[in-house]
Amino acid sequence: MNAAERGEIRRLFDLQRKQLPPRERIIAAQGLRQSLEQLPDFLTDVRVGGYWAVHGEIPLNLAIAGLASRGQQFWLPVLQPGPSMRFARWATGDAIVSNRFGIPEPEQQGSLIEAQALDLILVPLLAFDRRGYRLGYGGGYYDRVLAERRPPDEGGPLLVGVGYAFQGLEQIEPAPWDLRLDYVATDQELIECQPVSHHESETP
């Protein structure tokens, strides 16, 4: 999959998301909540990173509605100088401001933390496959801040990609720097990502 093919997939799925009627987005948000609540970690991890939905992404408002009552925290990305980001805690009703890309961030950013300090991160995407590879937006922010991620069983954050079911592809050929997701949560299912074995990847 070359750069032109990646660009075309991004363009098509971005357009398809933006064309969804509001009612379908609400239904998708309900389905996403059901999918995420099948993952025990989502119900117990204290520091949950996420995103502010823009450009037709599935809204997280329904999925994160129960975090506070379970004693969990929600954290949003905050862009830093250069191609980097950290995370700030945010709760419903807190003030927001737009960053340089027009994406909302918490206005009161308090103590910013690194992505590695989160327990679970809901990662936005434009396409995914069931092995856990994703196409992001081309900026490489998540790939950079999670390049040295420890495995979840060694204290690193669990990575859960979030997208509509129609954004799934049979296979994405990853670049060397692409991070791999542990799970993908869609409006229809929770997918535990499994890498393709050597035997399965052999050409007949």
Protein Blocks (a to p, Z undefined) as FASTA:
>chain_A
ZZklmmmmmmmmmmmmmmpcfklmmmmmmmmmmmmmmpmklmmpmbdcddddeehiacfk
lmmmmmmmnopacddddddehjddddddddehiacdddfkopacdfblmjaddfklpmbd
cdddfbdcfkopacdehnommmmmmmmgccfknopacddddddfklpcfbdcddfklccd
fbdcdfkbccddddddfklmpcZZ
